[in-house]
Amino acid sequence: MPVALARGHRLFVETLDAFAAPPVGCAELKDISSSNAATLGNVVNDHGHGRLRQSEI
């Protein structure tokens, strides 16, 4: 994933550990704040954490 894409949009991740440094997390996400992310579990349990706009993929 391009880092610029990850920085400019909300992210849906399996776990917030994705934002940790490798090898635990994703290298592309290690310098990005997790404050603009939702875990898939949160989305399943509370649809308010899901897509907010049609433009979100």
Phi, psi and omega in degrees: 000133176296133182302321180299323178294317180294324181289328188266003185219162173289147182239144175246119185233159179291320180211151179291350173298344178301337182270357177283163177293151176299152011272355179288312185257191182263128183303323182290338184257354189298334180254014182251140180290139177278001183294341180254030183233158174226143176277154180298325177298319178296322180293319179294318183279337181212103184298346176293344178271355184277205181299136179255335182225155178299332183286347179281135180246000000 
